[in-house]
């Protein structure tokens, strides 16, 4: 049985802060707005205090000024990934053909759809739960969502014709996953977090395949850890791409862009 929880903001903030919520005041406002009764608020608060991600409780996350639906278990879009979106927009010409790999909720694809007006836009993920979530977020937009491993489910006729490929692929080294905040490692799908021994297993594959799927002059844009950029740039060069590193200290974000020559 749930213990009734006071609906006053001060008490709620205190409980959230005691549980380690850094932005307790903001979270309190969101939980109060989401609850339609004291019982619902008690349930949401108890789950948040227990460590469940706020975005799962609300059913959405804010990303690039948009409200993105997020289902339990699906990777929660991070604010730092806005750097990936900004970099992609700066590099891409009008009416591009765009693919968002490891799309998760589809947040990046939605943001790019709003800012680029692509002539063709697709998103893909290997996790069925993420695909279902992305399809809901991209509903009503001229976009297709595929289930499968990286480029494998895409229509073959787009091979060599893509102007932009973006990927927020998993890049956490396997041994470091256990050190991630509980909100991530206990609640998000491992396939969205674990990037293999050095964190670059999936990103190397993305680079190798992107070299064949991009049109000449097309760009790949990925997110990575700041300490991984040298190894990732080497991998992209070996794949025949020309990489550049971008870092945003305010967002604590790093993006690697890579152009297919031609």
N, C-alpha and C positions, 0 to 999 in steps of 0.2 A: 504494500500500500504506500502511495506517495505521501510524504509529509507536506502539508500545505506550506507554500512559500510566500512570504510577503511580496506584494507587487510594488513596493516603493523602490525607487531607483537606488537610493543610498545603500540599502541592505543588499540589493542585488550586486551592485558594484563591489561592495566589500567581499562578498562571497566569491565572486569571480577573481578578484585580485588575490585573495588568499589561495586560490587554486593555481595561481601562476599566470593568469591571463594578462599579458602586457598591456593590451588595449581594453581594459575592463570597462571603461566608461562607454566606449563606442559599442562594445559587444552587448552591454546592458540595454542600450537603446534599441539595438537590432532584435534582441530577444523579446523585449517588451512589445515591440511592434509586431513580431511574429506570433505571439501568444494570444489566443482568443478567449482564454479563461485562466484563472489562477492555477488550475490543475495542469493545463498545458504548459504554463510558465514553469511550474515545478518540475515537470518532466524534462523540458528543454534545459533548464538550469542544471539538473542532476546529471544529464548526459554530457553537458559541456564541462562541468567540474570533473567528471570522470575521464575527460580527455578526448571526447568525440569532436571532430573538426566542426567549427562554427558553420562552415559552408554546407555541410551535410544537414545540420539542424535547420538551417534556413531554406535549403533547397536551391541555393544560388550563390554565385560569387561575382564580385565586381571585377571587370577586366577591361582596360582601355575605355573606361566610361560606359561600358555595357554591362547589363545584368545577364550572366550566363548560368543556365540551369546546370546543377551538379548533382549527380546521383551518388549514393553511398558506394564507396569502393573505387570511384572514378577519380583520376588525378585532378587535384584542385588547381586551377590556373593561378600562377603566382604573378605578382606585380612586376617582378624583374623581367618577365617574358615580354613586356611591352617594348623592351629594347630590340628584340627579334622583329617585332612588327614594324617598328620605326625604321630599322635598317633595311628590311625587305621593301618597304614603300619607297625609300630613297633610291634604291637600286633598280626599280622596275618601271618600265615604260607603260604607255597606255594600253588598255585592254589586254592584259597578259593572260597566259595560261598558267594556272597556279595549282600546286599540290601541297597540302599540309599533311606530313607524315607523323606517325605517333601522335595523332590529333587529340587524344583524350576527349574532353568535353566538346571539342570543336571551337574553343574560344579563339584561337589564333585565326582559324579560317573565317569565323564570323567577323573579326576585326578587319581582316584583309578584304573581305567582301564589301564592307562599308567604305573602305578607303581607296580601293583600287578598281572597283567595277570590272572584275576579270571577265574575259570572253569565255573562259572555262575554269571552273573551280572544283577541286575534289579534295576530300579528306579521307584518311585511312588510318586504321588502328587494328592491332591484332587482338585486342580485348573486346569481346562481344558487348560487355556492359558499356564500355566507352563508345562503341559504335552506335548503340541505341541512344545514348545521351547526345552525341554529336548530331545524329539525325534529327532529334527534336530541336536542338539549338539552331540548326541550319534550315529547318522547315520554312518554306516561304521564300528562301533565297535560291538563286540559280546555282545550286551546288549538288554534288553527288558525294555520298559517303560509302566507303568500301570497307569490308572486313578482311583483313589478311596481313601478311608480313611485308612491311615496307612497300615497295613498288609492285609486288607480285599481283595484287588484285586489280591494278589499274588497266584500263583498255590499252592494248598493245599499240594501237595506232598513234598514241601520244608519245611513244618512245622517240626521243630526239627532237621533240617539239615543245617542251615545257620552257617557259620563260623564267619561272620562279619555283623553287622547291624550298619549303621551310620545314624544320623538324625540331621539336622540343623532345628529342629522344632521351631515354634514361642515360644519365652520365655519372651516377654515383658509383664509385668502386664497391664491389660486393662486400668487402670487409667493413666499409664505412656505413652501409645501410643500417647496421645495428646502432650506430651513433646518431642517427637522424632523430629529430623530435618525435615523440610517440604519436602525435597527430598524423604524421606521415607513415612511419614504418608499421604502425599497428592497424591503420585504417585504409590506406591507399594500396592499390594492387601492386604487388612486388614487381611485376613486369614493367610498370611505369617508372620504377626507381632504380633497379639494379642494372648497371651498365657493364657488368663483367669485371674481371680482375683489376683493370686500371680505369674503368669507367667508360672506355672508348670503344667497346666491342661493337655496339650498334651503330655508333656514329661513323666508324670506319666503313661499315657496310653501306651506310647511306651515301658516303662520298664516292665509293667505287661505282655504285649503281647510278648515282646522279650524273656522273660523267657521261653516261649513255642516254639518260632520259632528258637531260637539258638540251635545249637548242643551242647552237653556237652563240656565245655572248650571254647566255642565260646564267642565273645565279642560284646558288645554294646558300641558305642562311640557317645556322643552327645555334642553339644555346649550349654552353659548356662551362666548366669550372675554369677560373682564371689560371690555375696551375697546369691545366691540361692543354693550353693553346699551342705550345711548341710541338708536342707530339701529334696533336690533331692537324696542325698545318702541314707537318711532314707527311701525314697520311693522305691529306687532300692533294698535295703536290704529286705524290706517288701515283694518285689516281688520274693525274692529268689536269687538275684544277689549279687556279691561281687564288690562294687564300689571303684574307686580310682579317685582322683582329680588331674588334671594337669593345671598349670597356666603359661602363657608366658607373662611376663611384656612388652617385646618389642612389641608384637602384641596386647597387652591389650586383651588377649584371655584366656578363660577358657573352658576346656573340662572335662567331666566326663566319665570315662570308667567303664564298669561293665562286669564282667565275669560270665557266667553260670557255676557253679561248676560241676565237673565230669571229 
